[in-house]
């Protein structure tokens, strides 16, 4: 069984995956305790709105007590995707493998806490042993993420669609952090899930060119860049044609692409309106079972 938890963390991202192997993967983390001001303004006047935000560290402690994070993926080095690393350390939740991209980003701190989170991120990415740091690119293979210990296909069935070394270099040159994003595809029992992080046009152009219209079909898509227009790529979304599109909603301007996704996806679900969304792929037939709230 494969279970994916898309958490309602406000202006940020956190996705938790429990694989058949029992390995736990965490992609990004954000301790959103309160709605950001723009979200609060957008929700004013909506009677009965009472969907709470989720603290991902408490969620991990409750759902996976005493367990380490086998694989933490920092999709790209933006602070709204890493506010929570300090809490992981404070709560004693260890990370075995730390995925990171190569960059020289100069962060824009909004608070003293941001400086602390960035310092913890730098500590983790500089690790020489624990955690083990990996800088992966499209096509890379490795034991546990897409090979089993004998070195053949399997493991946790994670395929890296982006970035490539060339895109990584170009994104650093252009200071376009979002295109450093790890775009991952997880396949289980014939079901394909694509996680788009904050990838924008150049990343999706490269993915579509490489895999072609026939090579991107998926059942579940986590919409890029919180469902904003900047992460929407019509050609790629049409090729993917997902049954479910999950939108992690934080602060969003008027350029919300949810209706565009609905052209190609039967179910476009937002964590803002459904809270945490959990998708489980069963062992027998590969059916997708959804829960939210």
Protein Blocks (a to p, Z undefined) as FASTA:
>chain_A
ZZdddddebjadddddddfkopacdehjaddfbdcfklmmmmgoiahiacdcddfklmmm
mmmghiacfbacdfbacfklmgoklmmmmnopacfbdcdddddddcddfbfklmmmmmmm
mmmmmpckbccdddddehiacehjlpcfkopaeijopacfbdcfklmmmmmmnopaklmp
ccddddeehiacddekjacfklmmmmmmmnommlmgcfbdcdehhhpaklpcfklmmmno
pabdcdddddddfkbcklmmmmmocbdcdfklnopadddddfklopacddeZZ
